[in-house]
C-alpha cells in the first residue's frame, strides 16, 4: 500500500472512531434531556453508527494488515489489546442503546396512536375481573 493511501486509511479510521465515540456519548446525553426531539436524532444516529462501525472494522483490519500483527508482550500489543477492549465496550454499550431506542420508539408510537384515536386509557394485559364469566355471575 502506498504511503498516501495508508495515511488516508488511518485518517478515516481515527476521525471515524472519534465521531462514533463522541456521537454515542451525545446520543446517550440527548436521550436523557429531551426525549421527543432526541429520539428522532437517536434513530438516525443508530443507522449511521452501525454502518460506520463496519467501516471502522474494515479500516482497522487494513491498518493491522499494513503494520503487521503485534507480539502480545510488546508495547504496541498492549495498546492494541486496550483498544480492542474499548471497542468491545463501546459496541456492547451501543447494542444496549440501540435496544433502548427501539423500545422508546415503540412506546412513543403507541402513545401517539392512542392520542390520535382519543383513547387515553393505558393498555392492560389480561382480562379484568368484570369481564370474566365468574365476575359476571358474582354480580348477578
C-alpha positions as CSV (number, residue, x, y, z in Angstrom):
1,X,0.0,0.0,0.0
2,X,1.4,3.4,-0.8
3,X,2.2,5.9,1.9
4,X,-0.6,8.3,0.9
5,X,-3.2,5.6,0.8
6,X,-2.1,4.2,4.2
7,X,-2.3,7.7,5.7
8,X,-5.8,8.2,4.2
9,X,-7.0,4.9,5.7
10,X,-5.5,5.8,9.1
11,X,-7.1,9.3,9.0
12,X,-10.5,7.8,8.1
13,X,-10.1,5.3,10.9
14,X,-9.1,7.8,13.6
15,X,-11.6,10.5,12.7
16,X,-14.4,8.0,12.3
17,X,-13.8,6.4,15.7
18,X,-13.7,9.9,17.3
19,X,-17.1,10.7,15.7
20,X,-18.6,7.3,16.8
21,X,-17.5,7.6,20.4
22,X,-18.5,11.3,20.6
23,X,-21.8,10.7,18.8
24,X,-22.6,7.8,21.1
25,X,-22.0,10.0,24.2
26,X,-24.0,12.8,22.7
27,X,-26.9,10.4,21.9
28,X,-26.9,9.0,25.5
29,X,-26.9,12.5,26.9
30,X,-29.6,13.8,24.4
31,X,-32.0,10.9,25.4
32,X,-31.8,12.0,29.0
33,X,-32.7,15.6,28.3
34,X,-35.4,16.0,25.6
35,X,-37.0,12.7,24.6
36,X,-39.2,13.6,21.6
37,X,-36.5,15.5,19.7
38,X,-33.6,13.4,20.7
39,X,-35.5,10.2,19.8
40,X,-35.5,11.2,16.1
41,X,-31.8,12.1,16.4
42,X,-31.1,8.8,18.1
43,X,-32.9,6.8,15.4
44,X,-30.9,8.4,12.6
45,X,-27.7,8.0,14.6
46,X,-28.3,4.3,15.1
47,X,-28.2,3.7,11.3
48,X,-25.1,5.9,10.9
49,X,-23.4,4.3,13.9
50,X,-23.6,0.7,12.8
51,X,-22.7,1.4,9.2
52,X,-19.7,3.5,10.4
53,X,-18.7,0.8,12.9
54,X,-18.4,-1.6,9.9
55,X,-16.2,0.9,8.1
56,X,-14.1,1.2,11.3
57,X,-13.6,-2.6,11.4
58,X,-12.6,-2.7,7.7
59,X,-10.1,0.2,8.1
60,X,-8.8,-1.3,11.4
61,X,-8.1,-4.6,9.7
62,X,-6.4,-2.7,6.9
63,X,-4.2,-0.9,9.4
64,X,-3.4,-4.2,11.1
65,X,-2.5,-5.8,7.8
66,X,-0.2,-3.0,6.9
67,X,1.5,-2.7,10.3
68,X,1.7,-6.5,10.9
69,X,0.4,-8.4,13.9
70,X,2.0,-7.3,17.2
71,X,3.6,-9.6,19.7
72,X,1.5,-9.6,22.9
73,X,4.4,-8.7,25.2
74,X,5.3,-5.5,23.2
75,X,4.0,-2.0,23.9
76,X,2.1,-2.0,20.7
77,X,0.5,-5.3,21.6
78,X,-0.7,-3.9,24.9
79,X,-2.1,-0.8,23.2
80,X,-3.9,-2.9,20.7
81,X,-5.4,-5.0,23.4
82,X,-6.7,-1.9,25.2
83,X,-8.1,-0.5,22.0
84,X,-9.9,-3.8,21.3
85,X,-11.3,-3.8,24.8
86,X,-12.6,-0.2,24.4
87,X,-14.2,-1.1,21.0
88,X,-15.9,-4.1,22.6
89,X,-17.2,-1.9,25.4
90,X,-18.5,0.7,23.0
91,X,-20.1,-2.0,20.9
92,X,-21.9,-3.6,23.9
93,X,-23.0,-0.2,25.2
94,X,-24.2,0.7,21.7
95,X,-26.2,-2.5,21.5
96,X,-27.9,-1.6,24.7
97,X,-28.5,2.0,23.4
98,X,-30.0,0.5,20.1
99,X,-32.4,-1.7,22.1
100,X,-33.4,1.3,24.3
101,X,-34.0,3.5,21.3
102,X,-36.2,0.7,19.7
103,X,-38.2,0.3,22.9
104,X,-38.7,4.1,23.3
105,X,-39.8,4.4,19.7
106,X,-42.4,1.7,20.2
107,X,-43.7,3.4,23.4
108,X,-43.9,6.8,21.7
109,X,-45.6,5.3,18.7
110,X,-48.2,3.6,20.9
111,X,-48.8,6.8,22.8
112,X,-49.2,8.7,19.6
113,X,-51.7,6.1,18.2
114,X,-53.7,6.3,21.4
115,X,-53.7,10.1,21.3
116,X,-54.9,10.2,17.7
117,X,-57.7,7.7,18.4
118,X,-58.9,9.5,21.5
119,X,-58.1,6.6,23.7
120,X,-56.4,7.9,26.8
121,X,-56.6,4.8,28.9
122,X,-53.4,2.7,29.4
123,X,-53.3,-0.7,27.9
124,X,-53.7,-3.7,30.3
125,X,-52.8,-7.2,29.7
126,X,-55.2,-10.0,30.5
127,X,-58.9,-9.6,31.4
128,X,-60.3,-7.6,34.2
129,X,-62.5,-9.2,36.9
130,X,-65.7,-7.7,35.5
131,X,-65.1,-9.2,32.1
132,X,-64.6,-12.7,33.3
133,X,-67.6,-15.1,33.5
134,X,-67.0,-15.5,37.2
135,X,-67.2,-11.8,37.8
136,X,-70.5,-11.5,35.8
137,X,-72.0,-14.4,37.8
138,X,-70.9,-13.0,41.1
139,X,-72.5,-9.6,40.5
140,X,-75.7,-11.0,39.1
